Amino acid sequence: MKIFICGQKSFGKEVLKRLYEDGHEIVGIAPPPQQRLKDKMVGYAMLHNIPIISDCDKLLSRDIPDGTDLIVSAHSHWIISEQCVNKCKYGGIGFHPSLLPRHRGRDAIRWAVHMKDFVTGATIYSLKGDICDGGDILLQKVVFIDPEWDYHDLWRNIFPVGVDMVSEAVRIIEKGEAHWERQSEKYATYEPSWDRPRAKRNELIALGCK
């Protein structure tokens, strides 16, 4: 499958590495805007001659290579426009570190610990939808929260689960075995970013956080 990845940091790099090793063709990546030190995704891409197309902050549909099958959002924290998603054969999927629709938003892990949840998890969902993190669900897995954990501990436990789930989701989509379930707004929660600005909206998209 021809895959375009939007992501960042260690999780983005590990998703990139896994999908590359799974035998998929990575047609490009969109990391965060680069500072003096390059993002970990960029280093891996350069070693394997994977195109670095644009940073996530400036990504537009014209940047997605023709013939792309799927966009994967791996801890990107940037909203991917509907125009970008619609350019791909299978659209796009995102990873979210909670059991959606609970804890939508950029800091799901921090809020789960802050609210003293006993259970959380990980979700692979469709990037299509008019609500941030509100797309149809493909996969979910439960992660129990040790009451002694801080949010770093919780992330360390969700991280490998998420990488495995992205790989599994791509395999399911490629085989034509994807079954999607609509999120129930009855159980939805949305928490604001802990200490960062809201996600940017490119191409006048309708995917903004509400």
PyMOL commands that set and color helices and strands:
alter all, ss='L'
color gray80, all
select helices_A, chain A and resi 9-21+40-47+56-58+61-63+82-86+108-114+151-174+185-187
alter helices_A, ss='H'
color red, helices_A
select strands_A, chain A and resi 2-7+25-30+70-74+92-96+119-126+137-144
alter strands_A, ss='S'
color yellow, strands_A
deselect
rebuild
show_as cartoon
